[in-house]
């Protein structure tokens, strides 16, 4: 009897109604579907770092601020080739070098 009163699952199950799991499944499926649509982008023929929900532009802009323009351009040219698409200040920028 003492163990039943100290059981935390007893309090949790009394707070959550039985219909909660049934209602959350369609909501989770809808959220996953919207996430996939939001994350989908047309593939570009120009090589460069991916967009990945805005993380790619933040990383490439940070690299330009941290390394400087010359070193960052050399890094991207070694990684992706002589024609590269990056983001600087949130705008798509092309680096052309040989």
Helices and strands as residue ranges (DSSP letters): H 2-6, H 8-15, H 20-39, H 55-67, H 69-80, E 83-88, E 91-96
